[in-house]
Amino acid sequence: MNEIIKQKLTLLPDQPGCYLMKDRQGTVIYVGKAKVLKNRVRSYFTGSHDGKTLRLVNEIEDFEYIVTSSNIEALLLELNLIKKYDPKYNVMLKDDKSYPFIKLTAERHPRLIITRKVKKDKGKYFGPYPNVGAANETKKLLDRIYPLRKCSTLPDRVCLYYHLGQCLAPCVNDVSEVQYKQMTDEITRFLNGGYKEIKQELTEKMTAAAEELDFERAKEYRDKIAHIETIMEKQKITMTDFTDRDVFGYAVDKGWMCVQVFFVRQGKLIERDVSMFPIYNEPEEEMLTFLGQFYQKANHFKPKEIIIQDEIDLRMAEELLEVKVLQPKKGQKKDLVKMAIKNAKIALNEKFSLIEKDEERTIKAVENLGKFLGIYTPHRIEAFDNSNIQGTDPVSAMVVFTDGKPDKREYRKYKIKSVTGPDDYESMREVTRRRYSRVLKEGLPLADLIIIDGGKGHVEAVRDVLENELGLDIPLAGLVKDDKHRTSQLLFGDPLEIVPLGRNSQEFYLLQRIQDEVHRFAITFHRQTRSKSAFQSVLDDIPGIGEKRKKLLLKEFGSVKKMKEAKLEEFTSIGIPEPAAKELMKKLQSQSLS
């Protein structure tokens, strides 16, 4: 614990609020809330902690706090701060999830479609369904029972659906509005939970048709009834009413929380959602934060009723969610909560072995690597590699590993601009100069460790740029390959020395993964660049083909081989003038002969 933290701990108030933990670069790594800020924040720096909390505490170099007037205000502020800072130690739920609806269009010839967007277009929307599979299954059932049109625009002849009895063919037949109204009313009733009534009506019609000896019609009704039983009856009815509700149950073990959410729609348990994450505070408070994110950030549909277990503060949950929240004491709803909790416990037990294996390969390997090198835990590792053939089309690439896992959104590609000929050292100097000049200019996160795919010369070239040109002090290491192009040695220090890592250690395997990944990324980029350069060179010095038409040809054909196989009409059809197209074909032909 540093002096800044020691002094700040003595000033903490006995009031509710939020606190923001920061690392040595000033980045917010965790946001929490507390009923009493003084007690909660001090608890991080006293007593013993488990591994994951210890990792968080070891990274904390400073903290801030914001006092609020109530616990619910602290909870709402916490959600906003998490959304703003996206701290790596907080539970983060995906915010790009939208759920499918079944839509009955309001067109002259209505259709049933699956959509994820609800618009004010007079159409009727039913759902949402927790996954597109459930929506498709229900739509297929309705398609078999109600022969609405399937095509988006009416064709001039009947399609296969007409022959299957699943379309009235309004393209060639006159279908009355009365027929459509009868079908759309039944579909609406069906999707609003009245499928049993529809099934009963079909049964009566089947019986009547059989009595009239119309066995073909009776068979159609029988098949429709069978479809309803297959799709709808297999869903176990959990409630006697048709209220949409979500049921939450959680379990906690070894500092991890598993939350199971059961989606009950129209009285049926149709799907569940499972989330598992490490926690740093009391489970009840973590659960309130989860509830807020579940409906705010993850964009889940909020039902009419939400059921939670007894340990959660009911008043705060209702204020947070602004819907009816229940904590049942007995009956079916209590049984559902128990079932959710039971599933959460099972899921935790099943996942622990996998979590431990993954941590051993990633974050623990990163921590041990930091200890071997005598540096802070390198949570962010940036690795560089060059690629060229005899100095032609030289490129470089950077990959980023965060806590031992590749972070592909952070990968970068570089075309070498200032170096002529095969000069690996100068290429490495150029690319690291460009990378870290931008990092400093834009205030981007600094790497905790930089790894260069190369030997002593490569590392020293980069060290010169970082220290003497940019004034940066970032730990720097080199990875050397053996004659079989496999990771062989780790170089580190000033002067550089071989770090004796065990060949079977997770730290060595992590370095192998990093070196293989940056090499793969650089090679792939070089091949793309070389292919594009070869393509562009064919197009040089052809009258009528400038940069704009080069890009057009590249987009259309993609390779010299495909251009050689193309006919004159294929060039002119995309806007290449005929004289220019003929000149191009002539040049391609001369290349083939040479």
C-alpha positions in Angstrom: 0.0 0.0 0.0 1.5 3.4 -1.0 1.4 6.6 0.9 -1.3 8.2 -1.2 -3.7 5.4 -0.4 -2.8 5.4 3.3 -3.6 9.1 3.6 -6.8 8.8 1.7 -8.1 5.9 3.8 -8.0 8.2 6.9 -10.3 10.7 5.1 -13.1 8.3 4.0 -16.6 9.3 5.2 -19.2 7.2 7.0 -21.7 7.6 4.1 -23.0 5.7 1.1 -21.4 6.2 -2.3 -19.2 4.8 -5.1 -15.5 4.3 -5.3 -13.2 4.0 -8.3 -10.0 2.0 -8.1 -7.2 3.0 -10.4 -4.0 1.3 -11.6 -0.5 3.0 -12.0 -1.5 4.5 -15.4 -4.6 6.1 -13.8 -7.0 3.8 -15.6 -10.2 2.9 -13.7 -10.0 -0.9 -13.2 -12.9 -1.4 -10.8 -16.0 0.5 -9.7 -17.9 -0.4 -6.6 -20.7 0.9 -4.3 -20.9 0.9 -0.5 -23.4 1.6 2.2 -20.5 2.9 4.3 -17.6 4.0 2.1 -15.0 4.0 5.0 -15.7 0.3 5.9 -15.9 -1.0 2.3 -12.8 0.7 0.8 -10.6 -0.1 3.9 -11.5 -3.8 3.6 -9.5 -4.0 0.4 -6.3 -3.1 2.1 -6.7 -5.1 5.3 -6.9 -8.8 6.1 -6.3 -11.7 3.6 -8.0 -12.1 0.2 -8.5 -14.9 -2.3 -6.5 -15.0 -5.6 -8.7 -12.9 -7.8 -9.3 -10.1 -5.1 -5.5 -10.1 -4.4 -4.9 -9.5 -8.2 -7.2 -6.5 -8.1 -5.6 -5.1 -4.9 -2.1 -5.5 -6.2 -3.0 -3.3 -9.2 -4.5 -0.5 -7.2 -2.3 2.6 -7.0 -5.0 5.2 -6.2 -8.7 5.5 -5.7 -11.5 8.1 -5.8 -14.9 8.2 -4.2 -18.2 9.9 -4.7 -20.6 10.4 -1.8 -24.3 9.9 -2.5 -27.5 10.6 -0.4 -28.8 7.0 -0.4 -28.0 3.4 -1.3 -30.2 3.3 -4.3 -28.5 6.5 -5.6 -25.1 4.8 -5.1 -26.4 1.7 -7.1 -27.6 3.9 -10.0 -24.4 5.9 -10.0 -22.4 2.6 -10.0 -24.2 1.4 -13.1 -23.5 4.7 -14.9 -19.8 4.6 -13.9 -19.4 1.0 -15.1 -20.9 2.0 -18.4 -18.6 5.0 -18.7 -15.3 3.5 -17.7 -15.8 -0.2 -18.7 -13.5 -1.4 -15.9 -11.8 -4.7 -16.5 -12.6 -6.2 -13.1 -16.3 -5.4 -13.2 -19.0 -7.7 -14.6 -19.6 -6.6 -18.1 -22.7 -7.8 -20.0 -23.0 -7.6 -23.7 -25.0 -4.6 -24.9 -25.6 -5.6 -28.5 -28.2 -8.3 -27.8 -31.6 -7.9 -29.3 -34.4 -10.4 -29.2 -36.5 -11.8 -32.0 -40.2 -11.1 -32.3 -42.9 -12.8 -34.5 -44.5 -10.0 -36.6 -47.9 -10.2 -38.2 -47.7 -7.5 -40.9 -50.5 -5.1 -41.7 -50.3 -5.4 -45.5 -53.2 -6.2 -47.8 -51.8 -9.7 -48.0 -50.4 -10.2 -44.5 -47.3 -12.2 -43.7 -45.6 -13.7 -40.6 -42.0 -12.8 -40.3 -39.2 -12.9 -37.7 -37.8 -9.5 -36.8 -35.5 -8.0 -34.1 -36.8 -4.4 -34.6 -40.2 -3.2 -33.3 -41.6 -0.3 -35.4 -44.8 1.7 -35.3 -46.1 0.3 -38.6 -49.5 -1.0 -37.5 -48.1 -4.6 -37.5 -48.7 -6.9 -34.5 -45.6 -8.0 -32.6 -45.5 -11.1 -30.4 -42.6 -11.9 -28.1 -39.8 -11.3 -27.5 -38.4 -14.9 -27.8 -35.1 -15.5 -25.9 -33.6 -17.0 -29.1 -34.3 -17.1 -32.8 -34.7 -20.9 -32.7 -37.8 -20.6 -30.4 -39.3 -18.0 -32.7 -38.6 -20.0 -35.9 -40.1 -23.1 -34.4 -43.3 -21.3 -33.5 -43.5 -19.6 -36.9 -43.0 -22.9 -38.7 -46.0 -24.3 -36.8 -48.1 -21.3 -37.7 -47.1 -21.6 -41.4 -48.4 -25.1 -41.5 -51.7 -24.2 -39.9 -52.4 -20.8 -41.5 -51.5 -20.4 -45.3 -50.4 -16.7 -45.4 -48.1 -15.6 -48.1 -44.4 -16.1 -47.6 -42.8 -14.0 -50.4 -41.9 -10.3 -49.8 -43.1 -9.3 -53.2 -45.9 -11.1 -55.1 -44.6 -13.2 -58.0 -46.5 -13.8 -61.3 -47.1 -17.5 -60.6 -47.6 -19.9 -57.7 -44.7 -21.2 -55.6 -43.9 -24.4 -53.8 -45.7 -23.2 -50.6 -49.0 -23.2 -52.5 -48.5 -26.8 -53.5 -47.6 -27.7 -49.9 -50.9 -26.1 -48.8 -49.0 -23.3 -46.9 -50.0 -20.4 -49.1 -53.3 -19.2 -50.6 -51.4 -17.9 -53.6 -52.7 -14.3 -53.6 -50.4 -13.8 -56.7 -53.0 -15.6 -58.9 -56.0 -16.1 -56.6 -58.4 -13.5 -55.2 -58.2 -13.8 -51.4 -60.9 -11.9 -49.5 -60.2 -9.6 -46.5 -62.7 -11.7 -44.6 -60.5 -14.8 -45.0 -57.4 -12.9 -43.9 -59.2 -11.4 -40.9 -60.3 -14.9 -39.7 -56.7 -16.2 -40.0 -55.0 -13.2 -38.4 -57.5 -13.2 -35.5 -56.8 -16.9 -34.8 -53.0 -16.3 -35.1 -53.3 -13.4 -32.6 -55.3 -15.5 -30.2 -52.8 -18.4 -30.6 -49.7 -16.2 -29.9 -51.4 -14.6 -27.0 -51.7 -18.0 -25.2 -54.9 -19.4 -26.7 -53.4 -22.3 -28.6 -55.4 -24.8 -26.5 -58.6 -23.2 -27.8 -57.3 -23.4 -31.4 -56.4 -27.0 -30.9 -60.0 -27.7 -29.5 -61.6 -26.0 -32.5 -59.4 -28.0 -34.9 -60.4 -31.2 -33.1 -64.1 -30.4 -33.5 -63.6 -29.7 -37.2 -61.6 -33.0 -37.6 -64.5 -34.9 -36.0 -67.1 -33.2 -38.2 -65.1 -33.9 -41.4 -64.7 -37.5 -40.4 -68.5 -37.8 -39.8 -69.1 -36.4 -43.3 -66.7 -39.0 -44.7 -64.3 -36.2 -45.8 -61.3 -38.1 -44.7 -58.8 -36.0 -46.6 -59.9 -32.8 -44.8 -60.0 -34.7 -41.5 -56.4 -35.8 -42.1 -55.4 -32.2 -42.6 -56.9 -31.2 -39.3 -55.3 -34.2 -37.6 -51.8 -33.1 -38.9 -52.3 -29.6 -37.7 -53.3 -30.8 -34.2 -50.2 -33.1 -34.2 -48.0 -30.1 -35.0 -49.4 -28.1 -32.2 -48.9 -31.0 -29.7 -45.3 -31.4 -31.0 -44.3 -27.8 -30.7 -46.4 -26.4 -27.9 -47.2 -29.3 -25.6 -43.6 -30.2 -25.1 -43.1 -27.0 -23.2 -43.9 -27.7 -19.5 -46.5 -25.3 -18.2 -45.1 -23.6 -15.1 -47.9 -21.2 -14.3 -51.6 -21.2 -14.5 -51.7 -17.6 -15.7 -50.1 -16.1 -18.8 -47.9 -13.4 -17.2 -44.5 -12.8 -18.7 -41.9 -13.0 -15.9 -38.1 -13.5 -15.3 -37.0 -15.6 -12.4 -33.5 -15.0 -10.9 -31.5 -17.4 -8.8 -27.8 -17.2 -7.8 -25.1 -19.3 -6.1 -21.7 -18.2 -4.8 -18.6 -20.3 -4.2 -14.9 -19.6 -4.1 -15.4 -16.0 -4.9 -17.4 -16.7 -8.0 -21.1 -16.0 -8.7 -23.4 -17.9 -11.1 -26.7 -16.3 -12.0 -29.4 -18.3 -13.7 -32.4 -16.5 -15.3 -35.5 -18.4 -16.3 -37.6 -16.7 -18.9 -41.3 -17.5 -18.4 -43.5 -16.4 -21.3 -47.2 -17.0 -21.5 -47.0 -19.3 -18.5 -44.2 -21.4 -19.9 -40.6 -21.8 -19.1 -39.1 -21.4 -22.5 -35.4 -20.5 -22.1 -32.7 -19.6 -19.6 -29.7 -17.3 -19.4 -26.5 -18.2 -17.5 -23.8 -15.8 -16.3 -20.7 -16.6 -14.3 -18.2 -14.1 -13.0 -15.8 -13.3 -10.1 -17.2 -11.0 -7.3 -15.4 -8.7 -4.9 -18.2 -7.5 -2.7 -21.2 -9.0 -0.8 -23.3 -11.3 -3.1 -26.5 -9.4 -2.5 -24.9 -6.2 -3.6 -23.3 -7.8 -6.6 -26.7 -9.2 -7.6 -28.3 -5.8 -7.5 -25.6 -4.5 -9.9 -26.1 -7.5 -12.1 -29.9 -6.9 -12.2 -29.3 -3.3 -13.3 -26.9 -4.2 -16.0 -29.0 -7.1 -17.2 -31.9 -4.8 -18.2 -29.9 -1.6 -18.8 -26.7 -2.5 -20.6 -27.5 -6.0 -21.9 -30.8 -4.7 -23.4 -33.0 -7.5 -22.2 -36.7 -7.2 -22.5 -38.2 -6.2 -19.2 -41.3 -8.4 -18.4 -44.3 -7.4 -16.2 -43.0 -9.3 -13.2 -39.5 -10.2 -11.9 -38.9 -12.9 -9.2 -35.8 -12.8 -7.0 -34.6 -14.7 -3.9 -35.0 -13.5 -0.4 -31.5 -12.2 0.3 -31.8 -9.3 -2.1 -33.1 -5.9 -0.9 -36.6 -5.9 -2.4 -37.2 -2.1 -2.1 -33.9 -1.3 -3.9 -34.7 -3.9 -6.6 -38.1 -2.4 -7.2 -36.7 1.2 -7.4 -33.9 0.0 -9.7 -36.1 -2.0 -12.1 -39.3 0.0 -11.9 -41.5 -3.1 -12.3 -43.2 -5.5 -10.0 -40.6 -7.5 -8.1 -41.6 -10.5 -5.9 -39.8 -12.7 -3.3 -42.2 -15.7 -3.1 -42.4 -17.7 0.2 -44.2 -20.8 -1.2 -45.9 -22.3 -4.2 -44.9 -22.6 -7.9 -43.0 -19.3 -8.0 -40.9 -20.3 -4.9 -40.2 -23.6 -6.6 -38.9 -21.8 -9.7 -36.5 -19.7 -7.6 -35.3 -22.9 -5.9 -34.8 -24.5 -9.3 -32.8 -21.5 -10.6 -30.6 -21.6 -7.5 -30.1 -25.4 -7.8 -29.0 -24.9 -11.5 -26.6 -22.1 -10.5 -24.9 -24.4 -7.9 -24.6 -27.2 -10.4 -23.2 -24.8 -13.1 -20.6 -23.5 -10.6 -19.4 -27.0 -9.7 -19.1 -28.0 -13.4 -17.2 -24.9 -14.4 -14.6 -24.6 -11.6 -12.3 -27.1 -13.1 -12.4 -25.4 -16.5 -12.0 -22.0 -14.9 -8.9 -23.1 -13.0 -7.4 -24.6 -16.1 -8.0 -21.5 -18.1 -6.5 -19.3 -15.3 -3.4 -21.5 -15.2 -2.9 -20.9 -18.9 -3.6 -17.2 -18.8 -3.6 -14.9 -15.8 -1.4 -17.1 -13.6 1.1 -17.6 -16.4 1.2 -13.8 -16.8 1.7 -13.3 -13.1 4.5 -15.9 -12.9 6.1 -14.3 -16.0 6.2 -11.0 -14.2 7.8 -12.6 -11.2 10.5 -14.3 -13.3 11.3 -11.0 -15.0 11.1 -8.9 -11.8 8.5 -6.5 -13.2 4.8 -5.6 -12.5 2.4 -8.2 -13.7 2.3 -7.7 -17.5 -1.5 -7.5 -17.9 -1.0 -6.0 -21.4 1.6 -7.5 -23.6 2.3 -6.0 -27.1 4.4 -8.1 -29.5 5.9 -7.1 -32.9 7.2 -9.0 -35.9 8.4 -8.1 -39.4 7.7 -9.8 -42.7 9.2 -9.3 -46.1 10.8 -11.3 -49.0 14.2 -10.0 -50.1 13.1 -6.6 -48.8 10.0 -6.3 -51.1 6.7 -5.1 -49.6 8.0 -5.0 -46.1 5.4 -4.9 -43.4 5.2 -5.2 -39.6 2.4 -6.3 -37.3 1.5 -5.9 -33.6 -0.6 -8.3 -31.5 -1.9 -7.6 -28.0 -2.5 -10.2 -25.2 -4.5 -9.0 -22.3 -4.3 -11.2 -19.2 -2.9 -14.0 -21.3 -5.6 -13.9 -24.0 -5.4 -12.4 -27.5 -7.2 -9.1 -27.8 -7.8 -9.0 -31.5 -9.5 -5.6 -31.5 -6.2 -4.1 -30.5 -4.1 -5.8 -33.3 -2.4 -3.3 -35.7 -0.8 -3.6 -39.2 2.0 -1.4 -40.5 3.4 -0.9 -44.0 7.1 0.1 -43.7 7.6 3.5 -45.3 11.1 4.8 -44.6 13.2 1.6 -45.1 14.6 0.4 -48.4 15.9 -3.1 -48.8 15.8 -5.9 -46.2 16.7 -4.1 -43.0 14.9 -5.8 -40.1 16.4 -3.5 -37.4 15.4 -0.2 -39.1 11.9 -1.7 -39.9 11.5 -2.5 -36.2 12.7 1.0 -35.2 10.2 2.6 -37.6 7.2 0.7 -36.5 7.8 1.0 -32.7 8.5 4.8 -33.2 5.1 5.1 -35.0 3.2 3.0 -32.5 4.4 4.6 -29.3 4.5 8.2 -30.7 0.8 7.7 -31.3 0.3 6.1 -27.8 1.8 9.2 -26.2 0.0 11.7 -28.5 -3.5 10.1 -28.0 -3.1 9.0 -24.4 -3.6 5.3 -25.2 -2.9 2.6 -22.6 0.8 1.8 -22.3 2.0 -1.8 -22.6 3.3 -3.5 -19.4 5.7 -5.6 -21.5 6.8 -5.3 -25.1 8.0 -8.5 -26.9 10.0 -8.4 -30.1 10.2 -11.4 -32.3 13.9 -11.4 -32.8 17.3 -11.4 -31.2 19.6 -8.9 -29.4 19.9 -6.5 -32.4 16.1 -6.2 -32.8 15.6 -5.6 -29.1 18.4 -3.0 -28.8 17.0 -1.1 -31.8 13.6 -0.8 -30.2 15.2 0.1 -26.8 17.0 3.0 -28.5 13.7 4.4 -29.9 11.8 4.0 -26.6 14.3 5.4 -24.2 16.4 7.9 -26.3 13.7 9.2 -28.7 10.4 8.9 -26.8 11.6 8.8 -23.1 9.6 5.7 -22.3 10.6 3.1 -19.7 8.7 -0.1 -20.7 10.0 -3.6 -20.0 11.4 -5.0 -23.2 12.0 -8.7 -24.2 13.1 -10.6 -27.2 12.0 -14.1 -28.4 14.5 -16.1 -30.3 13.6 -19.1 -32.5 15.6 -22.3 -33.0 16.5 -23.8 -36.4 13.1 -25.4 -36.6 11.4 -22.0 -36.2 10.1 -22.8 -32.7 10.3 -20.6 -29.7 13.7 -21.2 -28.1 14.8 -18.5 -25.7 13.5 -15.4 -23.9 15.9 -12.5 -23.7 15.4 -9.8 -21.1 17.3 -7.1 -19.1 20.0 -4.5 -19.8 22.3 -6.0 -20.8 20.2 -8.8 -22.3 20.4 -12.2 -20.7 18.6 -15.5 -21.3 15.8 -16.0 -18.9 15.7 -19.7 -17.8 12.0 -20.6 -18.2 11.0 -24.2 -18.0 10.1 -25.6 -21.4 7.0 -27.3 -19.9 5.9 -24.3 -17.9 2.7 -22.4 -18.6 4.8 -19.2 -18.9 6.8 -20.7 -21.8 3.6 -22.0 -23.5 2.2 -18.4 -23.2 5.2 -17.0 -25.0 4.9 -19.6 -27.7 1.3 -18.6 -28.3 2.3 -14.9 -28.5 5.2 -15.6 -30.9 3.1 -17.9 -33.1 0.2 -15.4 -33.2 2.3 -12.3 -34.1 4.1 -14.3 -36.8 0.8 -15.6 -38.3 -0.6 -12.1 -38.3 2.5 -10.5 -39.9 2.7 -13.3 -42.6 -1.0 -13.0 -43.5 -0.7 -9.2 -43.8 2.4 -9.5 -46.0 0.7 -12.0 -48.3 -2.2 -9.7 -48.7 0.0 -6.7 -49.4 2.2 -8.6 -51.9 -0.9 -9.9 -53.8 -2.4 -6.4 -54.0 0.9 -5.0 -55.2 1.2 -7.6 -57.9 -2.3 -6.8 -59.0 -1.7 -3.0 -59.0 1.5 -3.3 -61.1 -0.3 -5.0 -63.9 -2.6 -2.0 -64.1 0.3 0.6 -64.3 0.8 2.6 -67.5 -2.5 1.6 -69.1 -4.2 4.6 -70.7 -7.6 5.3 -69.2 -7.0 3.4 -66.0 -6.2 5.6 -63.0 -6.4 5.0 -59.3 -10.2 5.0 -59.2 -10.5 2.3 -61.9 -7.7 0.3 -60.3 -9.7 0.1 -57.1 -12.8 -0.8 -59.1 -10.9 -3.7 -60.9 -9.4 -4.9 -57.6 -12.8 -5.0 -55.9 -14.4 -6.8 -58.9 -11.8 -9.4 -59.8 -9.4 -9.6 -56.8 -6.6 -11.3 -58.7 -4.6 -11.2 -61.9 -5.7 -14.8 -62.7 -9.4 -13.8 -62.7 -8.7 -10.8 -64.9 -6.9 -13.0 -67.5 -9.9 -15.2 -67.7 -12.4 -12.3 -68.1 -14.0 -11.3 -71.3 -14.2 -7.8 -72.8 -17.9 -7.4 -71.8 -17.0 -8.1 -68.1 -14.7 -5.1 -68.1 -17.0 -2.8 -69.9 -20.0 -3.8 -67.7 -18.3 -2.4 -64.6 -17.6 0.9 -66.3 -14.1 0.4 -67.9 -14.1 2.1 -71.3 -13.7 -0.3 -74.2 -10.3 1.1 -75.4 -8.8 0.8 -71.9 -10.3 -2.7 -71.5 -8.7 -3.8 -74.8 -5.3 -2.3 -73.7 -5.6 -4.2 -70.4 -6.4 -7.5 -72.1 -3.5 -7.0 -74.4 -1.1 -6.4 -71.5 -2.4 -9.4 -69.7 -1.9 -11.5 -72.8 1.7 -10.4 -73.3 2.4 -11.3 -69.7 1.1 -14.8 -70.3 3.3 -15.3 -73.3 6.5 -13.9 -71.7 
